[in-house]
Amino acid sequence: MNKYDYIILGGGIAGSLLAWQLHLRKKSFLLIDNEDPHASSRVAGGMINPITGKRLVLTWMAEKLYDFNHRFYPRLEKSLGVPFYRELPLRRVFKNAAQANDWLVRCRQADYRPFILNDGDETSLFGIKTPFGYGTVLGAAVDTVPLLNALHAVLGNSYRKTNITYDEIKPAKEHIRIGELACQKLIFCEGWKATANPWFSYLPFNPCKGDVLKIRAEISQHTGIAAGVFLLPFGDHFRCGSTYIWDELDCTATEQGLRTMTRQLENILSVPHALLEHKAAVRPTVKDRRPFLGRHPREKRFYIFNGLGTKGLSLAPWFSRHMADYLLGHGGLMPEVDIKRFPLPSI
Ligand SMILES: Cc1cc2nc3c(=O)[nH]c(=O)nc-3n(C[C@H](O)[C@H](O)[C@H](O)COP(=O)(O)OP(=O)(O)OC[C@H]3O[C@@H](n4cnc5c(N)ncnc54)[C@H](O)[C@@H]3O)c2cc1C
């Protein structure tokens, strides 16, 4: 039997960065993933954007996360020897005059200023319709597939590609058994698939499907565009996302999804585009929009790190470290993310 202190089930951005934290701390662990190409982390657009929404609001923990990610991703790139991270000005295209006005207000607010770039480049954006103008946010783009593949490769024997069914998991007295594997602590990181997890499905998941396109268009490769849909440059193409669909939880790229994305793209592009690829996946979104971290209230050796929602790439680095500290007994969890906020329903 192969014994570990920790087994992490699910190698998307959550499970993989948690595994990285345990690897850095030289712990005994195994990361398991079935490498589903439709996993949220493998389909994600890859945008990190600290100012979002119609009202141009600063995202939760923006300052802390921005500083952390700014250091974390370049260091990880160096350790893995693969490029996947790019800091990028994001041109936030305003929908109407009221939004342009909101932006002027934001530019004067001290907490927003670190995320706003006044590069003096207020000229029109070639190929993008900007009838009400735009502002520039300091953002970033993460190419998740090379990140995950390189990280899994560096983990060597601490990573295994396989699928686990929940009935294989047997919490025995000495250890938790999963077939010929055994561990002391099991951390579930299965993304939206955790809605079928017999121990954690009581948590208020609210999964949301989305479409992402890969396109080619003659627009600048030096900036990203956030205009309802986003466009992020990756070498010779752009990634464009996304739709938000709550009543169709599968990873099928549909005609309807493509039509919606195309319509939105045509609303912002004044140049033609060529479609290269269309994918869809389901985000592990949750009702109160805060991640799920913590320990099962009854099955004390079972843990969860999930619920990264629409912002996994901003949240995963900091919260994987937070989760690792908690697992190793180096501190408690932030109450906002601790699953203790949801009582286990009585049977
Ligand atoms: C269309 C779309 C666009 C997005 N765009 C962005 C964006 O621009 N920026 C951003 O920050 N976030 C974005 N997101 C959200 C982001 O993708 C998620 O927050 C994040 O990837 C969630 O990561 P995760 O590891 O929790 O889940 P997942 O990525 O779902 O990872 C879970 C992994 O566990 C595996 N797994 C599950 N069950 C088992 C099992 N039984 N056995 C073995 N393996 C198993 C799955 O196959 C998967 O590999 C987007 C999501 C979608 C769908």
The ligand as an ORCA input file, in Angstrom:
! r2SCAN-3c Opt
* xyz 0 1
  C     -15.592     29.810    -19.233
  C     -14.761     30.121    -18.023
  C     -13.940     31.230    -18.019
  C     -13.204     31.537    -16.887
  N     -12.363     32.612    -16.931
  C     -11.634     32.916    -15.832
  C     -10.732     34.000    -15.861
  O     -10.549     34.670    -16.887
  N     -10.049     34.290    -14.716
  C     -10.205     33.559    -13.570
  O      -9.567     33.874    -12.561
  N     -11.038     32.502    -13.526
  C     -11.759     32.171    -14.622
  N     -12.611     31.116    -14.589
  C     -12.822     30.432    -13.296
  C     -11.705     29.439    -13.002
  O     -11.581     28.592    -14.106
  C     -12.042     28.672    -11.737
  O     -12.210     29.545    -10.640
  C     -10.916     27.702    -11.346
  O     -10.334     27.131    -12.463
  C     -11.447     26.603    -10.440
  O     -10.395     25.734    -10.168
  P     -10.574     24.401     -9.344
  O      -9.254     23.779     -9.254
  O     -11.326     24.665     -8.096
  O     -11.579     23.503    -10.220
  P     -11.300     22.691    -11.620
  O     -10.543     23.519    -12.556
  O     -12.643     22.203    -12.017
  O     -10.381     21.515    -11.162
  C     -10.857     20.341    -10.563
  C     -10.050     19.177    -11.100
  O     -10.419     17.987    -10.409
  C     -10.607     16.952    -11.351
  N     -11.509     15.973    -10.767
  C     -12.793     16.159    -10.340
  N     -13.294     15.013     -9.862
  C     -12.292     14.092     -9.953
  C     -12.211     12.709     -9.621
  N     -13.240     12.074     -9.087
  N     -11.054     12.054     -9.843
  C      -9.997     12.705    -10.395
  N     -10.030     14.001    -10.741
  C     -11.158     14.698    -10.522
  C     -11.224     17.696    -12.543
  O     -11.168     16.945    -13.732
  C     -10.341     18.924    -12.580
  O      -9.144     18.674    -13.270
  C     -13.315     30.736    -15.738
  C     -14.107     29.589    -15.758
  C     -14.817     29.285    -16.890
  C     -15.651     28.025    -16.909
*
